[in-house]
């Protein structure tokens, strides 16, 4: 598999780095500060994933999802205990997008928005489900036959 590094545009890189540490357990690995003292980018490590956060520069097309009216993407993080991880994210101020539930594909999952509007999902595998059963459950959920 190829490792992917994620670069998110946030309202304030310093606040975002603190938020991701509190909500998801990320830890800072480096930062780049401009001569005027503003933080340009902070690199974090979330598990084995590199997560870089940088502030908005609208004139360069760098805007947060909140500034753009939302995001069609969700970043999924596998966790050993979704309920505990969700409680931690809530404590940090996460906004509920989709409440905790057991999903048709066999994971217990929850989705939330961070302060800049990025959508995150926390997933805990709880049940092995065959591809055929996933298709049947999805068809039932979405109102169509498999």
N, C-alpha and C positions, 0 to 999 in steps of 0.2 A: 504494500500500500504506500501511497505517497502522502507525506505529511503536508498539511495545508496550514499556513499561518493566516490568521484573521486580522484585518486592519479595519477598525471601526472609527467612524467620525462621531465625536461626542460633544456635548455642550462645553465641558471643561475637563481637560485630560487629568488634572490633579484630583478633582472630585471623582471622576469616573474610575481612576485607579483605586482609590479608597473604597468606592462602592463595590467594584468587582471583587476586591479582597474580602469585604464584609459579606457580600451576598453569595459568592461562589468559591471563596477560598483561594483566589488568584494571588500570586506574589510577584512583586516588581523585580525585574531583572536588569533594566537599564532605562535611562531617559535622555532625551535630547532637549536642551534648553537654548532658546534663541538669545542673542546678545542683549536684548532688552529685558530679559528675565522671564519671558513667557515660555511655558512648556510647549514644545512642538509635538513630541511623541513620547509615550511611555510604553515600554515593552513589559508585558506580564507573562507569566506562565500559569496556565490553567490546566492542571494535570500535565500532560505532555504536549499541550497545544500552545503555540506562541500566539498571544493576543496583544496587538498593538492598538493603542488609543491615541487619537489626535483630535485637536479642536477644529471647529468649523473654519473654513476659509471660503465663503460663498463665491468670491470672485474667481476662485480656482475650481468651482464646482463641488467643493467638499462641504456637504450638508448632512445634518442628522436625519434619521427617519422621521422624527417628530416635526422637523422643519419642512419635510417633503410630504407630510400628511400620512405617514405610515410606511410599513415595509411588507413585502410579500414573502419574505424569508424568515425562517426560524433557525436559530443555532441550537442544536441538540447536544446535551451533556449527559453522558451515562453516569449515574451515581449509585452507590450501594443501598441507599435508603432515601427514596424520593420524598417521603413525608418530612424527614429531618432536614433535608436539603431545602425543601420548600419553606419550612419554618424559618430557616436561616435567611433565605431570600426575602421573605415577607418582613422579617425583623429589620432588614436593610432598607426596606421601602419599595420592594417590587410591586408592580401593579398587575393584578390578575388579568390574564387574557383568556385562559381556559382553566377551570378548576381541576384539582387532582382527580384522576379517575383511572380505572383499568381500561386500557385501550384494546381494540379488537385484534391487534397484532401481537399481544402478549406482554406489553409493558405497562407498568403503572406510570403515569405521566402527568405533567402540569406545564402550562405555558404562562409566561409573564412578560411584561415590558420593563425594560430598565429606564432610568431617568432620561435617556436620549431617544427613546422610542424603539430600540432594538428588541426584537422578540426572541426569547429564550425558551427552550423546553428542557425540563429535567426528566430523565427516563430511567426507570429501574426495571430490568427484565424480571418478570414474575412467572411466566408460563411459556412453554414451547408450544407453538401453534403451527400446524402444517400450512403450506401455501394454499391448499384447497380450502381449509377452514378459514384462513384469513380472507380469501375471496368471498366465501359465504357470509361471514360476519360483516364485511364491508358492504356487500350488496344489501343485506338486511338493514344496516345502519343508514345507507344512502337511498334506500327505497327502490332497488332494482334487483333483478335476478342475477345470480352468479352465472 
